[in-house]
Amino acid sequence: MSERVEVAIEDLLLDHENPRLGTVESQPEALRELVELSPRNFAAMMESVKANGLDPGDLFFLVDESEETGIEGYTVVDGNRRCAALKVLVEPALLVGAGLADSTINRLRTAAEGFDSAIVGERRLCVLFDNRVEADAWILRRHGTGQEGVGRIAWGPLEIQRFQGDRSVLDILDFVGRNGAYGPDEWAGIRAKLDKRSSVLRRFLESKAGRDALGLDEETAGEMVRPISTREPKYLIGLLTQLLNDVVSGAVNTRTYNKASDIQKYFDNLPADLNAANATGGVAIAFHDLNIGTPRTSAGSASPSQSKSPQTRTSKLRDTLAPKLLEFKQPVNAKGAQFIREATRIKLKDAPLSAAFLLRGFIQFVVDSYIEETDGLEFWEGGKQLDLSVRADRVIDHLISSRKATRGNLSGIRRRLAEKANKNPASIQALNDYHHDRYQIPDVDALRAGWDDATALFVATLGRPGQ
């Protein structure tokens, strides 16, 4: 049996038998183990709860084991990580005595700053079960596998893209479905297999070699991200048919092609008629509007959604702070992912101040994340927190000494970060001044160049896609 109950947050107890942890002996130990699963992700959970509250459709599952344990309260048997994040936000002092590293405690205290308890209230609506056995039957439906559709089925990469309005792979697949030589049943079978291997396909499409071969770029239409190409439709069909068949057959996978150089070799070794060196270009057209027979040269007509100018879209300076196609992996942290979403959408001319704050914020996020994950790097020295420019300089030194990047690759961003505001309008000093000086407005070109210079740092710390 189960019932819905409202329970005070202070009466929620972390589970000493949490499957994520094994068995622990105390509440502080349970908290420490949950945090140390990934301090970075735990902080991201806290920041999400602080900003948005808790998922209203995802209630804590509880059992009352106070008689057996001698501890007053309700044991959370599902939702421990969320519960722990909530409890730390409400009472950061719980971190003291949990046996966590000082750097982790400081990070989580920072994440808790500014938390308004009104966003979650003093009591939480939960589901109380009579015992663990009854709760386990429902927990299995939430988290178990092999239940033939009874439980929750995780979204695949293409389903996530569809929900987020990212058509960068979906439009390409639709283009092949419309124009390829596949019959309806054959294409349905291929699509089903591609859904399971979409991460492999996306890796090839997002690689530099793949983008070059397909003449690939992206454009934003409202909230929708759509792929575009400058290549002839017949060439695209031939190349994509070869690639899709290789992915479906398993000839292309992450074991045989696990580096950028491997992917480059794949495209270089294609037959001559599919080699990018022999492909012609023209006006960039969205795959959504692209079909066999669509005029592609500057002498022909473009699709109704494109400019009549023969100039390709890629020759124009981007109008956003960050390009749509990133050279580095997107952060898994929720805050980092939000930085990227905003940086790739914000229009420099419309909101230069906001873009400056984003640029500084993401540089700090990358630098501080690297410090938190690297032994020997610190935020504080002599009782004072180091300036961002100093922290960044030490991160760059570490990247070079550990051979994660070359001195030449990072020289541009090192110089830019250290320069005075009057010499470089995208230096750390300048980015700080925009926040404090009510008259100073950043230059659009400088912000764009600032992001491009910092990309070498982002690549060195976050890695390249597919690595």
Secondary structure, DSSP 8 states (H G I E B T S, - for coil): -EEEEEEEGGGEEE-TT-TTT---SSHHHHHHHHHHT-HHHHHHHHHHHHHH---TT--EEEE--HHHH---SEEEEE-HHHHHHHHHHH-GGGGTTTT--HHHHHHHHHHHTT--GGGT-SEEEEEEESSHHHHHHHHHHHH-S-STTSS-----HHHHHHHHTB-TTHHHHHHHHHHSS--HHHHHHHHHHHHHTHHHHHHHHHSHHHHHHHTEEEEEETTEEEEEEEE-HHHHHHHHHHHHHHHHHTSS-TTTS-SHHHHHHHHHTS-GGG-GGG--EEEEEEGGG--TT---STTS---TTS-SSSS-GGGS--SBSS-SS-SS---SSHHHHHHHHHHTT-BTTT-HHHHHHHHHHHHHHHHHHHHHTSTT--SEETTEE--HHHHHHHHHHHHHHTTSS-HHHHHHHHHHHHS-TTT-TTSHHHHHHHHH-TT----HHHHHHHHHHHHHHHHHHH--TT-
